[in-house]
Amino acid sequence: MKRISYKISAGAILFFAAAYFFDDAGVVAAALPAVFVHELGHILALQAFGARINRVSVGVFGLEIDYAGFVSAPKTALALFAGPLFGGLYALTAVYIKNRFLMMSCSISLMLTVFNLLPVMPLDGGRLVACALAPEMARRLSMVCAVILALGGAISFVVFGSASLLIISAWIFVYNYSMAKI
């Protein structure tokens, strides 16, 4: 059995080190288990559908799972949904947990799950929509959602002074804008 290779970019290491250094509340550390559970859902589903996971790469802008083997469109959609499903189930365990760190992690998992299901590329929700709609229609819907998200990020920054959603929505907008040019 071939082992999965893992790759973490230098930029990702620097980004997480800086985020961890400036994170007095422990959000970055609490997010790691939530992200791990989410990605584990994708990996387990892909393996259950016969795909062979070759590499898991972590970069500044996200995580990528490289796999080999044919996975049909309906199974691809299920594998895409498996990440948010696992994340949502992990979030529900917060009801039974009295540990502050794990409660924060479960809360982050809930937020990541809901956000990740938005119908905008490259999030799981956007990729699910791409499985269901014609490519041009999916691309247009994703761009509209990216514009709405960017406006929400700008409003959040002006009203609350929080740059988090602004940065994420700007990245998603640039991603969709660059994909529209292709």
C-alpha positions in Angstrom: 0.0 0.0 0.0 1.4 3.4 -1.0 1.8 5.9 1.7 0.3 9.4 1.5 2.8 12.1 1.1 2.4 15.4 2.9 3.7 18.8 1.8 3.5 22.0 3.7 4.8 25.1 2.0 7.2 27.5 3.6 4.6 30.3 3.2 2.0 28.2 5.1 4.5 27.6 7.9 5.3 31.3 8.2 1.6 32.3 8.0 0.5 29.9 10.7 3.6 30.8 12.9 2.7 34.5 12.6 -1.0 33.8 13.2 -0.2 31.7 16.2 2.2 34.2 17.6 -0.3 37.1 17.5 -3.3 34.9 18.5 -3.8 35.6 22.3 -7.2 33.9 22.3 -6.0 30.5 21.0 -8.2 30.6 17.9 -5.5 29.2 15.6 -4.8 26.2 17.8 -8.5 25.6 18.3 -9.1 25.7 14.5 -6.5 23.0 13.7 -8.6 20.1 15.0 -11.7 21.5 13.3 -9.8 21.7 9.9 -8.3 18.2 10.5 -11.7 16.6 11.1 -13.2 18.4 8.0 -10.4 17.2 5.7 -10.5 13.7 7.2 -14.1 13.6 6.1 -13.0 14.3 2.5 -10.2 11.8 2.6 -12.3 8.9 4.1 -15.0 9.5 1.6 -12.6 9.5 -1.3 -11.0 6.3 -0.1 -14.4 4.7 0.5 -15.2 5.4 -3.2 -12.0 3.8 -4.4 -9.7 6.8 -4.8 -6.1 6.5 -3.8 -4.8 9.6 -1.9 -1.4 10.5 -3.2 -0.6 13.8 -1.5 -2.1 16.3 0.9 -0.6 19.8 0.4 -1.0 22.7 2.7 -0.4 26.2 1.3 -1.0 29.7 2.4 -4.4 29.7 0.6 -5.7 26.3 1.7 -5.3 22.6 1.6 -5.3 20.4 -1.5 -5.9 16.7 -1.7 -4.4 15.0 -4.7 -5.9 11.6 -5.5 -5.8 9.0 -8.3 -8.6 6.9 -9.6 -12.0 7.6 -11.2 -14.7 8.9 -8.8 -18.1 9.5 -10.5 -19.8 12.9 -10.3 -22.3 11.8 -7.7 -19.5 10.2 -5.5 -17.4 13.4 -6.0 -20.3 15.4 -4.7 -20.6 13.1 -1.7 -16.9 13.3 -1.0 -17.2 17.1 -1.2 -20.1 17.1 1.2 -18.3 14.7 3.6 -15.9 17.4 4.8 -18.6 19.7 6.0 -20.6 16.7 7.3 -17.7 15.6 9.5 -17.1 19.2 10.5 -20.8 19.6 11.5 -20.8 16.4 13.5 -17.6 17.5 15.3 -19.4 20.9 16.0 -22.4 19.1 17.5 -20.1 17.3 20.0 -19.8 20.7 21.7 -23.1 20.0 23.5 -21.3 17.2 25.4 -18.0 18.9 26.0 -17.2 21.1 29.1 -13.6 21.8 28.1 -13.1 25.5 27.0 -10.5 24.7 24.2 -12.7 21.9 22.7 -15.8 24.1 22.9 -14.0 26.8 21.0 -12.7 24.2 18.4 -16.3 22.9 17.9 -17.6 26.4 17.6 -15.0 27.2 14.9 -15.9 24.0 13.2 -19.5 25.1 13.0 -18.5 28.4 11.5 -16.1 26.8 9.0 -18.8 24.3 8.0 -21.4 26.9 7.3 -18.9 29.2 5.5 -17.5 26.3 3.5 -21.0 25.4 2.2 -21.4 28.9 0.5 -21.9 28.4 -3.2 -18.7 30.1 -4.2 -15.5 28.6 -5.6 -13.1 27.2 -4.4 -15.1 26.3 -1.3 -16.9 23.0 -1.0 -20.3 24.6 -1.6 -19.0 26.1 -4.9 -17.6 22.8 -6.0 -20.9 21.1 -5.1 -22.7 23.6 -7.3 -20.2 23.0 -10.1 -21.1 19.3 -9.9 -24.8 20.1 -10.3 -24.9 23.0 -12.9 -23.5 23.7 -16.3 -19.9 25.1 -16.0 -20.7 28.6 -17.2 -23.8 28.9 -14.9 -21.8 27.6 -11.9 -19.0 30.1 -12.7 -21.4 33.0 -12.9 -23.2 32.0 -9.6 -19.8 31.7 -7.9 -18.8 35.2 -9.1 -22.0 36.7 -7.9 -21.6 35.1 -4.5 -17.9 36.3 -4.4 -19.0 39.9 -5.0 -21.7 39.6 -2.3 -19.2 38.1 0.1 -16.6 40.8 -0.7 -19.3 43.5 0.0 -20.1 41.8 3.3 -16.4 41.7 4.1 -16.1 45.4 3.4 -19.1 46.2 5.5 -17.8 44.0 8.3 -14.5 45.9 8.2 -16.2 49.4 8.2 -18.8 48.6 10.9 -16.9 46.2 13.2 -13.2 46.9 12.3 -12.6 43.3 11.6 -10.4 42.6 8.6 -10.8 38.8 8.7 -13.8 38.5 6.5 -12.5 41.3 4.2 -9.2 39.4 3.7 -10.9 36.0 3.0 -13.6 37.5 0.8 -10.9 39.5 -1.2 -9.0 36.2 -1.8 -12.2 34.5 -2.9 -13.1 37.4 -5.2 -9.6 37.4 -6.8 -9.8 33.6 -7.2 -13.2 33.8 -9.0 -12.1 36.9 -11.0 -9.0 35.1 -12.2 -11.1 31.9 -13.1 -13.5 34.1 -15.1 -10.6 35.2 -17.3 -9.8 31.6 -18.2 
